[in-house]
């Protein structure tokens, strides 16, 4: 069985950490709980498991004569299953919306990148990271633009409330207008509260009516519909 030098082991672990950290940094910029350190640790852990699986048992005698067989993929294969538990913890339900699905997917992909780095399949690790980063930002922008052009009934409702303003009345008004809320976020800035709602309107014609009704609510300072 081939052996690896300390420098080769360090290089593979460092590459896994750098690539996983790059994806985690993007998640951290978007204020997700599973950020830079989490993705880095998942990638390094996957690489370490792969190295142990492939090179950690070289001192044992294998072959038909001893009756022992070696499968270097056994430990690495369990990473695919085990990472699912960690990904499930990243999925959070907030009211009518669900957050964390993309982060759970990135944790799963980062595990595969760490596995590729540990196995020495550098091209897969580097190109896989590039594809993931492209999907997380440029493809996200392209997707929103395309959907906005094709489906005008889907977009983002931006509402600025006064300090301490309640969002419960807002949700009630949207429900009465049969607006489907896909994502709901509130950001406090001291003097005001900014509410961001990813919504699907019942029709394009309902846009003006929804915006006008929200404007009539208490504490509402500004309403903007973005597609």
Secondary structure, 3 states (H helix, E strand, C coil): CCCCCHHHHHHHHHHHHHHHHHHHHHHHHCCCCCCHHHHHHHHHHHHHHHHHHHHCCCCCCCECCCCECCCCCHHHHHHHHHHHHHHHHCCEEECCEEECHHHHHHHHHHHHHHHHHHCCCHHHHHHHHHHHHHHHCHHHHHHHHHHHHHCCCEEEEEEEEECCCCCHHHHHHHHHCCCEEEEEEEEECCCEEEEEEEEECCCHHHHHHHHHHHHCCCCEEEEEEEC
